[in-house]
Amino acid sequence: MTTANPAPSVTARTPGLPRRLLTDSGYVLLGLPLAVASFVVLLVGFVLGLGLLVLVVGLPVLTGTLYAARGLADIERLRLAAVRRQPRIRPRYRLPEPGATAWRRIFLPMRDVQSWLDLAHGILRLPVAIVTFVLTLVWWAVAATGVLYWTYDWAIPRAPGDTNLNELIGLGDTTAIRIGLHTAIGLFFLLTLPVVVRGCALLQAGFGRAMLTGVAEMRDRITVLEEQKRAAASAEATALRRLERDIHDGPQQRLVRLAMDLGRARQQLANDPEAAGRTLDEALDQTRETLAELRGLSRGIAPPILVDRGLPAALAALAGRGLVPIELRVDPDLGTPDGRPEPAVEHAAYFVVAEALTNVAKHARASECRVTVGRQEGHLGISVADDGQGGAHLAKGHGLAGIADRVRAGGGTLAVTSPAGGPTEVHALLPE
């Protein structure tokens, strides 16, 4: 039995304004003492190492300074993750070769570009930390003292010749006006506090990201693109080999037999017309079966219903041909003109479901299967679960390896949960 239900959507969770304000404030305010410590330790170590180079002693000092810069940079990378709300990214530093001599180990960090970037960040971050610290502290102080001004106005000593702010701007000299002006200023600073503090945190974090993780992110991105390229080539090669094998084992053999039947029928026309008729009937059956196999192969490449009516209809047709009862839950918005994914994503999603259902039918020994497709936090989420015997994995030579290559080629991720005895769930996320 196949049923179609809307797939549940997942909403991204973001921290509330008070929590974000406290996180950003703590990041900025703690940044100044860390910047001062980094500036003093790294600048002294760098200058001392350069000064002692002529005595060779400066080399270990300079190496130690670079390692200290790396440790301080790791602390900042931990702090960056909380402000930017992204996973921590740590560069790949050079590692000593097995059996490397002491001198090679001393020179190792000096040949690492990221080590020098860590040192530069530790020294140059101080001006940025001072500016952001002062702005954050001033905004917090004015907001707090202004909003609470009415609680301590009576305790402020005033000499007969003192001139208050409200008098300077011509608002008069009454207690109500004085309290109202200071409260209004406090409210303005309080309302703009989240924006200012967030800006200061992003300024400090942006400088840290550029120096500490920018190169690592670029390298990681290059690595991901290379893996996607290899996965795409592997997926296409696998698909072509499968198509070649299917054509060779199916339609090609039938076409060879069809040619032989037609040749035999031609020879039988003169001597045995009835036998020729039977041979032509067999040839006609071979033609129908060949066409049916070719249609099946075309569905595996790009089914017309997927192009014409979208993913929900194509998956419904796919589930209807399944050998195992399938519960299908697909977001109906994926089939609307405005809600359809990109053709490449749509095709990849269909391929994932088709291959997963094929594996279920061949290997899982399942009594039922559930397919769920819907949007999840900017991705197209695909889940295929069955109650079979389990034991599925992504090793090469197994059906799931082709799914993994296709998902990686599209920049997505694939997770397989399949303990011995089952159940099995294949979960893919494809970026839209």
Solvent accessible surface area in square Angstrom, and as a share of the most:
residue,aa,sasa,rsa
1,M,175,0.78
2,T,56,0.32
3,T,47,0.27
4,A,79,0.61
5,N,61,0.31
6,P,88,0.55
7,A,11,0.09
8,P,75,0.47
9,S,91,0.59
10,V,73,0.42
11,T,115,0.67
12,A,61,0.47
13,R,234,0.85
14,T,108,0.63
15,P,44,0.28
16,G,41,0.40
17,L,93,0.46
18,P,96,0.60
19,R,170,0.62
20,R,77,0.28
21,L,26,0.13
22,L,119,0.59
23,T,50,0.29
24,D,3,0.01
25,S,7,0.05
26,G,39,0.37
27,Y,10,0.04
28,V,0,0.00
29,L,56,0.28
30,L,95,0.47
31,G,0,0.00
32,L,36,0.18
33,P,70,0.44
34,L,39,0.19
35,A,0,0.00
36,V,68,0.39
37,A,47,0.37
38,S,0,0.00
39,F,64,0.26
40,V,80,0.46
41,V,80,0.46
42,L,1,0.00
43,L,60,0.30
44,V,89,0.51
45,G,11,0.11
46,F,52,0.22
47,V,89,0.51
48,L,89,0.44
49,G,0,0.00
50,L,83,0.41
51,G,52,0.50
52,L,50,0.25
53,L,67,0.34
54,V,131,0.75
55,L,114,0.57
56,V,79,0.45
57,V,85,0.49
58,G,0,0.00
59,L,29,0.14
60,P,62,0.39
61,V,41,0.23
62,L,8,0.04
63,T,12,0.07
64,G,38,0.37
65,T,10,0.06
66,L,0,0.00
67,Y,96,0.36
68,A,38,0.30
69,A,1,0.01
70,R,33,0.12
71,G,36,0.34
72,L,42,0.21
73,A,2,0.02
74,D,26,0.13
75,I,79,0.40
76,E,3,0.01
77,R,3,0.01
78,L,106,0.53
79,R,31,0.11
80,L,6,0.03
81,A,27,0.21
82,A,60,0.46
83,V,2,0.01
84,R,56,0.20
85,R,113,0.41
86,Q,84,0.37
87,P,119,0.75
88,R,103,0.38
89,I,47,0.24
90,R,107,0.39
91,P,6,0.04
92,R,167,0.61
93,Y,18,0.07
94,R,121,0.44
95,L,145,0.72
96,P,53,0.34
97,E,116,0.52
98,P,139,0.88
99,G,77,0.74
100,A,19,0.15
101,T,81,0.47
102,A,71,0.55
103,W,128,0.45
104,R,139,0.51
105,R,112,0.41
106,I,35,0.18
107,F,85,0.35
108,L,14,0.07
109,P,1,0.01
110,M,36,0.16
111,R,120,0.44
112,D,8,0.04
113,V,96,0.55
114,Q,5,0.02
115,S,0,0.00
116,W,87,0.31
117,L,43,0.21
118,D,1,0.01
119,L,7,0.04
120,A,31,0.24
121,H,6,0.03
122,G,3,0.03
123,I,29,0.15
124,L,99,0.49
125,R,12,0.04
126,L,29,0.14
127,P,81,0.51
128,V,33,0.19
129,A,1,0.01
130,I,78,0.39
131,V,79,0.46
132,T,0,0.00
133,F,44,0.18
134,V,75,0.43
135,L,72,0.36
136,T,0,0.00
137,L,87,0.43
138,V,66,0.38
139,W,49,0.17
140,W,75,0.26
141,A,49,0.38
142,V,43,0.24
143,A,2,0.01
144,A,48,0.37
145,T,71,0.41
146,G,7,0.07
147,V,38,0.22
148,L,93,0.46
149,Y,12,0.04
150,W,155,0.54
151,T,57,0.33
152,Y,73,0.28
153,D,7,0.04
154,W,204,0.72
155,A,55,0.43
156,I,65,0.33
157,P,124,0.78
158,R,87,0.32
159,A,56,0.44
160,P,149,0.94
161,G,70,0.68
162,D,75,0.39
163,T,80,0.46
164,N,30,0.16
165,L,77,0.38
166,N,0,0.00
167,E,62,0.28
168,L,130,0.65
169,I,96,0.49
170,G,62,0.60
171,L,86,0.43
172,G,35,0.34
173,D,86,0.45
174,T,71,0.41
175,T,71,0.41
176,A,79,0.61
177,I,62,0.32
178,R,22,0.08
179,I,42,0.21
180,G,39,0.37
181,L,29,0.15
182,H,44,0.19
183,T,34,0.20
184,A,56,0.43
185,I,56,0.29
186,G,0,0.00
187,L,81,0.41
188,F,116,0.48
189,F,37,0.15
190,L,75,0.37
191,L,137,0.68
192,T,38,0.22
193,L,1,0.00
194,P,23,0.14
195,V,112,0.64
196,V,33,0.19
197,V,0,0.00
198,R,38,0.14
199,G,38,0.36
200,C,6,0.04
201,A,0,0.00
202,L,83,0.41
203,L,99,0.49
204,Q,10,0.04
205,A,1,0.01
206,G,37,0.36
207,F,53,0.22
208,G,0,0.00
209,R,94,0.34
210,A,64,0.50
211,M,35,0.16
212,L,0,0.00
213,T,6,0.03
214,G,23,0.22
215,V,39,0.22
216,A,6,0.04
217,E,32,0.15
218,M,114,0.51
219,R,112,0.41
220,D,48,0.25
221,R,134,0.49
222,I,87,0.44
223,T,50,0.29
224,V,59,0.34
225,L,83,0.41
226,E,86,0.39
227,E,74,0.33
228,Q,35,0.16
229,K,156,0.66
230,R,143,0.52
231,A,4,0.03
232,A,37,0.29
233,A,64,0.49
234,S,36,0.23
235,A,5,0.04
236,E,93,0.42
237,A,38,0.29
238,T,33,0.19
239,A,28,0.21
240,L,117,0.58
241,R,144,0.52
242,R,68,0.25
243,L,46,0.23
244,E,121,0.54
245,R,128,0.47
246,D,45,0.23
247,I,67,0.34
248,H,91,0.41
249,D,88,0.46
250,G,12,0.11
251,P,4,0.02
252,Q,79,0.35
253,Q,89,0.39
254,R,67,0.25
255,L,93,0.46
256,V,80,0.46
257,R,117,0.43
258,L,30,0.15
259,A,64,0.50
260,M,126,0.56
261,D,5,0.02
262,L,86,0.43
263,G,35,0.34
264,R,94,0.34
265,A,3,0.02
266,R,196,0.72
267,Q,141,0.63
268,Q,41,0.18
269,L,104,0.52
270,A,94,0.73
271,N,137,0.70
272,D,63,0.32
273,P,88,0.55
274,E,133,0.60
275,A,12,0.10
276,A,1,0.00
277,G,30,0.29
278,R,144,0.53
279,T,7,0.04
280,L,80,0.40
281,D,85,0.44
282,E,72,0.33
283,A,4,0.03
284,L,86,0.43
285,D,69,0.36
286,Q,12,0.06
287,T,48,0.28
288,R,135,0.49
289,E,74,0.33
290,T,6,0.04
291,L,82,0.41
292,A,54,0.42
293,E,54,0.24
294,L,78,0.39
295,R,137,0.50
296,G,30,0.29
297,L,33,0.17
298,S,48,0.31
299,R,83,0.30
300,G,51,0.49
301,I,88,0.45
302,A,47,0.36
303,P,1,0.00
304,P,84,0.53
305,I,46,0.23
306,L,7,0.03
307,V,98,0.56
308,D,103,0.53
309,R,153,0.56
310,G,0,0.00
311,L,0,0.00
312,P,29,0.18
313,A,19,0.15
314,A,1,0.00
315,L,1,0.01
316,A,44,0.34
317,A,34,0.26
318,L,25,0.12
319,A,5,0.04
320,G,58,0.56
321,R,110,0.40
322,G,35,0.33
323,L,154,0.77
324,V,22,0.12
325,P,67,0.42
326,I,5,0.02
327,E,73,0.33
328,L,3,0.01
329,R,72,0.26
330,V,10,0.06
331,D,28,0.15
332,P,80,0.50
333,D,65,0.34
334,L,0,0.00
335,G,26,0.25
336,T,54,0.32
337,P,128,0.81
338,D,149,0.77
339,G,6,0.06
340,R,74,0.27
341,P,12,0.07
342,E,111,0.50
343,P,103,0.65
344,A,77,0.60
345,V,21,0.12
346,E,7,0.03
347,H,58,0.26
348,A,10,0.08
349,A,0,0.00
350,Y,7,0.03
351,F,21,0.09
352,V,0,0.00
353,V,2,0.01
354,A,21,0.16
355,E,31,0.14
356,A,2,0.02
357,L,20,0.10
358,T,57,0.33
359,N,25,0.13
360,V,10,0.06
361,A,44,0.34
362,K,146,0.62
363,H,113,0.50
364,A,14,0.11
365,R,202,0.74
366,A,17,0.13
367,S,78,0.50
368,E,102,0.46
369,C,5,0.03
370,R,105,0.38
371,V,0,0.00
372,T,23,0.13
373,V,0,0.00
374,G,3,0.03
375,R,69,0.25
376,Q,44,0.19
377,E,105,0.47
378,G,57,0.55
379,H,65,0.29
380,L,0,0.00
381,G,1,0.01
382,I,1,0.00
383,S,16,0.10
384,V,2,0.01
385,A,11,0.08
386,D,11,0.05
387,D,66,0.34
388,G,6,0.06
389,Q,82,0.36
390,G,18,0.18
391,G,47,0.45
392,A,39,0.30
393,H,86,0.38
394,L,73,0.36
395,A,45,0.35
396,K,144,0.61
397,G,82,0.79
398,H,92,0.41
399,G,31,0.30
400,L,10,0.05
401,A,9,0.07
402,G,10,0.10
403,I,0,0.00
404,A,5,0.04
405,D,4,0.02
406,R,33,0.12
407,V,0,0.00
408,R,102,0.37
409,A,29,0.23
410,G,43,0.42
411,G,30,0.29
412,G,10,0.10
413,T,88,0.51
414,L,32,0.16
415,A,59,0.45
416,V,37,0.21
417,T,87,0.51
418,S,20,0.13
419,P,69,0.43
420,A,101,0.78
421,G,63,0.61
422,G,17,0.16
423,P,88,0.55
424,T,11,0.07
425,E,67,0.30
426,V,8,0.04
427,H,53,0.24
428,A,1,0.00
429,L,49,0.24
430,L,4,0.02
431,P,43,0.27
432,E,84,0.38
